[in-house]
Amino acid sequence: MDSLGRVVAQSTAVGGLASLDNSWQRCQERYHFDPNANPRLSSLSDREVVELCEPFDPNLETIKNELEFVQSTLRGSNFCASFSNMAGIILRYRGDPQNDEDLKLERPGTIWAEGAVGTNGVGTCIIERRPVMVLGRQHYFRAYASVSCVAAPVMSADAEMIGVLNVATGDPRITSDTFALAAGLTMNTAERLSNQLFLDHFPGSSILKIRGDGSTVLLALDEEQRIVGANRQARNVFGSIAERLNRATLWELFQGTPEARDSITRDGRQLGLRRLDTEALYEAEIIAPRPVPARRAIAKVAQPAARPGVEPAIEIAPSQGPTIEQCLGSHPRLTVLSRLLRRISGSGLPILLLGETGVGKDTLAGALHREGDRCDKPLVAFNCAAIPESLIDSELFGYGAGAFTGAKREGNVGRLKQADGGTLFLDEIGDMPLSLQTRLLRVLETGEVSPLGSAKTQTVDINIIAATNNDLSTAVAEGRFRRDLYYRLAGVVVDMQPLRERKDILDIALRLLAADRSGPPVRLSDGVVAVLRTYAWPGNIREMRYVLQRARRVCENGVIEVEDLLLADFASPRTGAAEMPAQAPHPRQALQDAERRMIVSTLERLDSDVSRTADALDMSRATLYRKMRAHGIVAQKVVRG
């Protein structure tokens, strides 16, 4: 066995299968589960699964291929294979149609988080960050004793866990030898999938591959032979010097002979490398840089369309979720704020987002969680204005079994407990009743939750992001919002720009169109670009999203023209310049007037259907009714301004 093989073998012995004792202890002491109870296994809709798959879009084909490989290898042995995200939700599944009935619980959308369904392969693997094998009655709940499974972590190119590969069977006839084969296959496939994700992430780099006993070390090198990426095995093998891997040259780790330096760019070349600190000799293989896939620019000026009379257009390319910087905009002050938020996101310091309706406070909250230290933990959103006041207490703080008439028999853990370890996004915090503000303040100060109707307190570790379009300083002065809660939430205050003041309006429009996958590809005409930049956007990004979605469906020949936007403030696009609508002298009054016009026009367009109007404006019916009351709008008889 070579030196690397010995190191990998030792690391496997220490970091092999996780013990289930800790999981059972969590089920008893943290979750207070009754092993004889019949747990409720929750599932998401197909649409929700599609949304959760979006972060994995570049890798879904690779994941699908690996699942098919596992299932085909175990064909005839009644196994299924699945891939789950870090919330324990199955996103992709492959099984034998003849035996699917035995494993109907293993479906896309099924939630296998340990805190919901006890000890199991997926959920326990997420917490332990190591391979897990759960055989029959090793599941904490006896209801799952008919299923046996083995799960292994899937790692990103940055050596962070991003998901779980799980293989399961409900066949009691499976022999120990067959299950041992399935376990080895699962762990090897999870590593191979992780390595493929690493290779896909560094297509333009030379890859140094060092094989050990069942594990592969991968180092990505740039043109100057600096290390720009290292997989988890590399970080394990190089141990104490792992901190120096990022941007160090390869020759700070290995002896650099002229032949070795020259071989780095030669595909398939085998070479021996001697480690500088231990003198250990490794056999390595070089994978030369592959052509970097051509990336379509987010926006580019296309050639004139073939249709006569149509001006040049901007082409829309696919995009991923917006970053913190994209959510905030390009103003120099906000660039500094972006760097601050990136450093503190997930640290436990609360963040308060302020801004007009529709500026993207919820989108920024998602980016803060996604790019923070708690990205692998839950992000739980709670809209304080969307739920009746009488239910906010029970939904946010939870309640015990039989706490009140109509309560679920098993109780409700509440959003605070659901977010334990992760992020709780409190939207419309300015609309929270005073009595509940006091309870929330106590939770933030003590880290303890007392569910309604329960004498037990539960500890929680959550990062709070709160948002409101209300003027909280005025609410504090008027006694409608607790001053101490305001200062407790305002660890970092972000005042988001309204869309009309941003300089990156076109970039925002292109991202919104790229994120909307429900229609055919489209382009923006030059006239539309001018309108996007000059329209007042009273509903901000939310309004722009629905204007563009509507335009995508009514445009012809794949080009959005000004008339397709259906904005009444602009004349026919063929008449030339687009002018800004008149603005009220006071900005706050202008905003209120614009919001009222948007609600009234949408109600008129949808025949006063409140449900459809709420959906069109991307708000709950409770929020819409509240705004209608504030503006004096009656649902059945629209009051015209």
N, C-alpha and C positions, 0 to 999 in steps of 0.2 A: 504494500500500500504506500503511495507517495505521501508527501507531507500534507498536501491539501486534503487528501483522503482521510488522514488521521484527524485533522482538525474538524472536517465536516462530520465524521463519525462521532467525535466527542460532542459536537454541538447537537447532533441528532439525539444522542443518548440523554443529554440534559434537557433539550427542548423538544422532545418528541410529543407523544400524545398527552394531552392535558388530563389531569386527574379530575374526576367528576365530583369529588368531595366538596370543593369550594362552591360548585354550582348548587348542590343540594343544600349547603349551608345558607346560600343566598336565598333559595326558595323558602327556607324555614324562617330565617331571621329578618331578611330584608323585605321579601314579598309577602310573607305570612300566608303561603299557599297551603291548602289542604290537599294532600296527595290523592285522596279519594274523591275529590270534587270533579265535576265534569267541566273542564275549561272551555271557554268560548273562543274558537279559532276564527279570527277576523280575516276578511279578505277585502281587497280593493277592487274597484271596477277596472274594466279593460282600458278605459281612457286614462285612469290614474296610473296604471302600469306603464302605458305609453309615455306619459310625462316623466315618470321616474327613470325610464330607460334613456332619456335624452342625454344625460351626462356620459353615458357609455356608447353613444352612437358610433364614434370612430372605431370601437372595439367589438361591437355586437356580432359582426361576422366571425371574428376570431373566437369569441365565446361560444357562439353557436356551433362552430366546427369542433371545438373541444368537447362539448356536451354530446354531440353525435358520435365522436370517437369513443367516449366512455360507454355510452349506451350500446353501441354496436359491439364493442369488445365484450360486454356482459350480456349480450343478447341471449335469451333463453334462460337466464338466471333470475328473472323477475326483478330487476333493478331499474330504477329511474335515476336521472341525473338532473341537477338544477343549479342555477347561479342566482345568488341573492345579494342585495346591496347591504350596506352597513346598518340599515334599520331592520334587517332580518326579513325583508320582503322578497319573495321569489320573483325574479324578473324574466328568467328564461328556464324552460323545462323540456326535457326529452325523456320519453318513456315508451314502453312496449304497449301498443294499443290493446293487445289481448289481456294485459294484466293491469290496465290503468285503474280498474275499479278498486283494487287493493290499495292504491296510493292516491285516492282522489283528493287527499289533503295536500298533496305536493303539486300545487298548481300556481301559475303566475298570479301574483296579487296576494297570496296567502302570507300572513305575517307570523314569523316564527321567532320573534324577539323573546329572549329568555324571561324578561320581566312580565311577559304576557302569558306564556304557555310553559314556563318552567324549563328544566333541563332538556335540551335537545341539541342536535348536531349544529344547526345553523346559529341559533341564538347564543349557545355557550361558546362556540368557536369565536364569535364576534367579541365576546367579553375576554376570553382567555388569550386571544391572538395566537392560538396554536391549534394544530389538528386535534379533532375531538372524535371519539368513537362512542356511540350510545347504543347499547344492545338491549332491545326489548324493555325489560323492567328497570333498566337503568334510567329511563325517562322518569322524571319526578312524578308526573301525573300518570296514574295507572291506565288512564284512558288511551295512552299512546304506547302501551306495552306490546302491541302487535307489530310495531315498526322498529326496525334497526337501521342505523345510519352512520355514516362517517363523513366528516366535513373537514375541509382544509382551507386556510386563508389564501386569497388571491391578492397579490401585491401590485402596486403601481410602479411606474418607472422610478419614482422617488422613494421606493422601499416602504411606502405606507400602505397599510391594508385597505383595500377598497371593496372587497366582497368575499363571498364564500362559495366554494364549489362543494356541493353536497350530493352524496349517492345514498339512496335509501331503498329498502325493500320491506314488503309486508308479508313475505313468504316465510312461514315458520320452518319450512323444510331446508332452508339454506344451511349448508354445512359450514363449520368453522374455517375449513380450507378455502372455500369459495369466498367467504366474507373477508378473509385475510387478503385474498387476491384483490377484491374490490377496494379494500382499504389502501393497499399499496398503489393501486391504479389511481385512486382519488388523489393521494398526496403527490404522486409523480405528475399527474395531469395539472394539478393546481400550480405546481412549480413551473411546468412547461408553459402554461398559460401566462403566468407572471413574466416569464422570460420573453415570451413573444410580445407582450405589451411593452416590455423594455426595448426590444428591438424596433418595434413600430414607432416608439417615441424618439429614437435616435437614428433615423434613416440616413442622415448625412454624416454620421460619425463612423470611425473605425471601431470595431468591437473586439476587445480581447476576451476570449473565452477560455476558461480553465475548468476542466472537468475533474470532479472528485467522485467519491462513492455515492452515486445517486443524486448529487447536487452539482450545480454549475455556477461558477463565479463569472459575472459579466461586468466589464468596465468599458464605458464609452469614452472615446478619445477624440479631441478636435484635431485640426490640421497641425497644431503645434505640439501634439501628443500630450496635451493636458487632459486630466480626467474630468469629464463633464457629467458623468453619471455612473452610479454603482448600484447593483441590485442588492437585495437583502443578504444573499449568501456572501457577497464581497464584503459587506460591512461586518458580518459575523466572523469571517476568516481573518480579516486584518485587524479586528479587535481594537486595541488601544490607539492605532493610528488611523482609525476610520474617520476621525474628525478632520484629518488632513486630506481626505480623498477628493473633496470638492475643489476643483481648479488646481490641484497639485499636478506636477508632471509625472508621467509614468515612471520616470527615472529617479524620482525621489523615493520610490518603493522598491524598484528593481535595479540591478546592475545593468548599465546601458552600454552594451558593446555596439560597435558600428554596425555589425550585421543585424543585431536585434532592432536598432533604430531604423534601419533601412527596410526591415521586413514588415513594419506596422501597416503599410499601405498595400500589401500583397494579399489578395484574397486566398484563403485556404492555407496559408503558410503556417507550418508548425515551427515553433521555436522554444528553446529552453530559457527560462528566466530565473535568476537567482535573487532571492529576497535580501535586501540590504540589512535588515535588522536581525534576522534569524539564520541567514545563509541557506534557507530552505530552497530547494530547486523545484520548479513547477514546469509542467509541459502545457504550453498554451497554443491556441489556434487563433488566427486573425480572420475576422470577417470584414472585408473592405467596405467602405461607404457605398450605400446604394443610392441611386438617384432619388433626390428628395421629390416627393409627389408635388406636382404643380398645384399651388394653392390659388384659388380664384381670389382676387382682391375683393375686399368687402364692398367696394364701390369702384366702378371704372366707367369712363365714357365709352360707350359702344359705338359701333359704326352706324351711320344713318340707316333707319329701318327701310325695308324694301317698299312698304306701303307709301305711295306718293303723298306728300304734304305732312308727313309725320316728322317732327324734329328729332335730333339725336336724343338718346335716352340713357339713363343710369341703370345699370344692371344689378340685380339683387343676387347675392351669393349666400349660401348657408352660413349661420353663425352659431356660436355657443352662448350660454348664459352670460349676461353682462358682468364685468368685473366691478370692483369698488370704484375704480377711476371712471369707468364708463357710466356708472350710476350717478356720480357726482358732477361730471363735466370737466372742462379743461381750464377753468378759471385758476390763476396761480394760487389764490388763497385755498381753493379746494384741492389742489394738487398736494399742498402741504398737509391738509386734513386727511387726504387719502392715505398718506404714509403713516400718519398717526393711528388711524383706524386699523390699518393692517397690522400694526405692532400690538395693539391692545385687544383686538377682537378675540373673544373667547377667554380673556384673562380674568373675567369676573367683574370687570368694571362696567357698570351699566351705561348704555348709550341711548340718548333721547333724540329721535328724528322729528324735526318740525318741517312743515311745508304745506302748501295748498293741496286740495284734493287732486289726486291723480298724478302727482309728481314722481311717483315710484318709490315711496317709502318702504313698501313691502318688498319690492325688488331689491333695494339696497340691503334690507334686513337679511334676505336670502344670500346675497353676496358676502355680507359680513360673516354669516355662519359658515358658508362654503369655504371661505378663505381663512377662517380662524382656527384656533387650536382645538375647537370642539367639533370639527367638521364631520367626524365619524360618530358623533352622538346625535340624539334626536333634535330636530328643529320643530317646535310646536307653536302654532299660531293661534291666537285667541283675539277675536274682535269684540271689544267691550261694548260696541254700539249695536252689534248684530244679534245679540241674545237678550231676551226680555230681562229686566232688572231682577225679577224674582228667581231667575235661573242662573244668573251669573255666579252667585255664591257656590252652588252645588257643582257647576261645570268647571269652575276655575280651581276651587279648593278641594273638590271631591266630597263624597259622603259615604257613610257606613251602610251596612246592610239594614234595610228597613228604617232608614232615617226619617222618611216621611211618606205619606200616601202617594202611590204612583212611582216610587223609587225602584230602581232595579234591585232584584232580590240579592244580587251579589255585590251591590254597592257600585261606586264609581271612583276611580283613583284620582280623577281631576287632572287638569292640564298641567298644573305645577309639578305634580309627581311624574306625569308622562315625560316632562322635559328634564327630569333629573339627569345630571351629567352633561346636558346639552344647553340649548338656547330656547328661551321662551320669548316669543314676539307678541307684545301686547299692543295691538292696533287700536286706534281711537281711544287711547288711555284717558283723554280729556273728558270722555263721556262716562267714566266709571263712577258709580254712586259713592258718596262720601263714606257711608258705612263700610263699604268694601275697600275703600282706599286705606282705612285704618287696618284692616286685616292684612292687606297686601304689604303695607309698611312693616308689620310685625314679621311677616315671612322673610322679607328682605333683610331685616335686622338680625333675626335669630337663625335663619336657615331651616326653620321648622314649620310644618304644615299640620293643621288640625282639621281633618275632614269633618263635615257637618254630621252630627249625630254619633261621633266616635270620640271616645276618651283618649285614644292613642294619638301621639304626635309622631310625625315621620320627618326625618331629615331630608333635605333636598340640596343639591348643588347645581345651581342654574345660572346662566348668563342672561341678563335681562336686556332686551332691546324694546323700547317703547316708542310709539309714534302717535302723533296727533296733528290735525289741521286747525285745532283751536289755539287761541292765544292764551297759553297757560299762565303767563304773568298776570294778565287781567283776571283769569279765573281764580288765581291765588288771592289777588287783591279783593275780589268780590266774595271770597269765602267758599267758592264752589270746588276748589281743589286744595288739598292739604299742602301747606308750604314745606313741611318736613319730607313729604313724599316726593315733591318736586325736586328738592335738592338731593334726595336719595337716588332718583332716577337719572339726574343730570350729571353723570360722571363725565361724559363727553356729549356736548350738544351739537347736532348737525342741522343747520338751517338750509334745506334744500332749495335750489333755485327753481322758480317756475319755468316752464318750457319756453315761454316767450323771451326770457332773458338769456337763454343758453346759446352758445356759439356753435354747438355741435348738433344742431337740429337734424341736419341731413343724415349724419351717422346714426342718430337714434331711429329715424324713420327706416333706414336700411336694416338695422338690427331687428326692428319689430316685424318687418316683412320677412326677413330670413327665419325668424322664430315661428312664423305662422305657416305651418306645413299642410294646411287644409285645402289649399288651392294651388293652381298651376304657377310656374315661374312667371314673374312679371318684371317690367322695367318702368322707371319713372321718366316722364318727359321733362324737358327743361322747364316748361311752364309750371309743372307740378313742383319742381324743386324751388322755383321762385315763390310759389304760394306757401309751401311748407315753411319757408324762412320768414315770411311776412305776416302770416295769419297769427292772431292773438292767442290761440289755443287756451280758451278759458278752462277746459277740462284737462289740460296738460297732457302728459304722456298717455293717460288712459283714453282720452278723447282721440288722440292721434292713432292709437292702436285700432280702435273701432272704425275710424274714418278710412284707414288703409285697408283693413280687412274687407270692408264693404266695397271699396273701390276695386279691390282685386277681383271681386266676383262680378262686377258690372262692366269692367273694362273690356275692350276688344283687341284682338291680335296681340295680347300679352303686353300692352303698353298702357300704363295708367295716365290718362289725360286729366286736365283740370276739371272738366265737367263730370268726371267719374268720382271726384271727391265729394260732390253734392254739398258744398259749403255755400250757404246762401249769401255770405258776406262778399263773395267774389262774383264779378261779371263773367260773361262767357269767355272762355280761354282764348277765343280767336280775336277778342277785342284788344288784347295787349296786356298792359301793366295791371298787376294786382295790388290793391290798396289795403292798408290796414283799416279795420273797422274803427269807428270812433271810440275813444276811451273816456270813461268817466273821470272827473278830476281827481277823485280820491281812490287809491288803489284797492283798499278793502271793499269799498262800495262797488267798484268795478268787478271785483271777484264775485261778490254776492249776486250782482245782476247777471253776470255771465253764467254762474251756476244755475240760477233760476231759469234763464233762457234755455240752457242745455236740457234741464229736466222737462220743461214744458214742451220743447220741440220733440223730444223723444217720446213723451206720452202721446202727443198728437200723432206722431208717425206710427205708433203701435196701438192706436185706438184705445188709449187710456188703460191699457193692460199693465198693471203695476208689476206683476211678476216678470213679464218680458222686458219691461223698462229697466227693472233692477238688474237683470242679466246683461242688457245692452250697455248699462253704465258701470258694470263690474262692481256692484255693491249689493249688500243684502237688502231684502225687503224692509227689514226693521230700520236700516239706515236711510233708505229712500223715504219711508213714511215720516221719519224724523225731519228730514230735509224739506219734505213737502209741507209739513206743519209750519216749519220755520219761515218758509217762503209764501205761505198762504195759498198753496196749491191743493185743489180738491181733485181726487182721483177720477170721479165720474164726470165732473164738469171742470175742465181745465180752465183756470183763471188766467187770462191773457194779460201780459204786462204792457 
